[in-house]
Amino acid sequence: MKTQLSEHFHDELTCPYFSQRDACFEIVQAHGLTGLELDYFLHNGWRKFGTVFFRPSCVACNDCLPLRIEVKKFLPTNDQKRNKKKNMDIEVKVLPLQYFDEAFELYEKFERIRFDHDVDKQSFISMFYLSSCPGLQVGYYLSGKLVALGFLDQGNNSLSSVYFIYDPDYLKRGLGVFGVLREIELASHLELEFYYLGYYIKSHHKMCYKGRFGPHQLLNWQSKEWQDNL
């Protein structure tokens, strides 16, 4: 498919992380990106849902920092090693990016219990199954039941976590942490250089966990350079 980019524009809205702040995002719609083009977007701080790519461009705030891990340098902590051992009974399957009903049922339960969000199937499909770039999904099964699912974009030298959902009934297993560990392993298996974990916000209780995976790099919005954060 030939790459198509729509008009590049800015959108102002309430900050999704701090409700008392205003936010501004650069937005562009993209269809049919190659792996090389996806690498370029990720390297420059872009994220995406469906065909909508975005990155923050707030005037008074730089708290959202893109975080990535150099796969060969990753060193799990002792807690992360224990998490992996605790979840060794989970079967992990790499799947093509194709919709299936069990995925939506898990997403609906996750969003309702964790965030009190109502969701619909068409929006779910639009966000995660419209192929704007090369992608895949990873299913996590316990005794044949889908208990977690990760959506990933794959570039020529990068793997990017788009979104991860899990069954809240298994909260004590730490499936979010387990998912990151297995996705880094997948990036290593695919011989990719970088694993992108989205935006890290040190002062936000739901976004600071990403800093526990390392060593990692953070994108400096001013210099446009990735800097080691050991």
Buried (B, 14 or more C-beta within 10 A) or exposed (E): EEEEEEEEEEEEEEBEBBEEEEBBBBBBBBBBBBBEBBBEBBBEBBBBBBBBBBBBBBEEBEBBBBBBBBBEEBEBEEEBEEBBEBBEEBEBEBEEBEEEEEBBEBBBBBBEEEEEEEBEEEEBBBBBBBBBBBBBBBBBBBEEEBBBBBBBBBBBBBBBBBBBBBBEEBEEBBBBBBBBBBBBBBBBEBEBBBBBBBBBBEEBEEBEBBBEBBEBBBBBBEEEEBEEEE
